């Protein structure tokens, strides 16, 4: 089962807004499928990523 992700990003978005968006998405995916949530920042550009898996995901390049 491959891991996939959803990224939430914004230079004009607050950290609270980014984390709320990520939390809402993670809740919609379901805790049994969420692998983790990560974040990073670079010069005011914030990124929050929800990593999750799904048994129905299609792997387009399994050697990558």
C-alpha positions in Angstrom: 0.0 0.0 0.0 1.7 3.2 -1.1 1.9 6.3 0.9 0.4 9.4 -0.6 0.2 13.0 0.7 -1.8 16.2 0.7 0.1 19.5 1.1 -1.3 22.7 2.6 0.8 25.7 1.8 0.6 29.5 2.1 2.6 32.6 2.4 -0.5 34.6 3.3 -2.0 31.9 5.5 -1.4 31.7 9.3 0.1 28.6 10.9 -3.2 28.1 12.7 -5.1 28.1 9.4 -2.6 25.7 7.8 -2.8 23.3 10.7 -6.6 23.5 10.9 -6.8 22.7 7.2 -4.5 19.7 7.6 -6.4 18.5 10.7 -9.7 18.7 8.9 -8.3 16.7 6.0 -6.6 14.1 8.3 -10.0 13.7 10.1 -11.7 13.2 6.7 -9.1 10.5 5.7 -9.5 8.7 9.0 -7.0 8.0 11.7 -6.5 4.4 10.5 -5.0 5.8 7.3 -2.9 8.7 8.5 0.8 7.9 8.7 1.9 11.3 10.0 1.7 15.1 9.7 4.9 17.2 9.0 5.6 20.9 8.7 8.3 23.1 7.4 9.0 26.8 6.8 11.2 28.8 4.5 11.3 32.6 4.4 7.6 32.9 5.5 6.4 30.1 3.3 4.7 27.5 5.5 3.9 24.0 4.5 2.0 21.3 6.4 1.8 17.9 4.8 -0.5 15.0 5.8 0.9 11.6 4.9 -1.5 8.8 4.5 -2.0 5.5 2.8 -4.9 3.9 0.9 -5.3 0.4 -0.3 -6.8 1.8 -3.6 -3.9 4.1 -4.5 -2.3 3.5 -8.0 1.5 3.3 -8.1 2.7 4.8 -11.3 6.4 4.3 -10.8 7.1 1.6 -8.1 10.9 1.9 -8.6 11.0 5.6 -7.6 
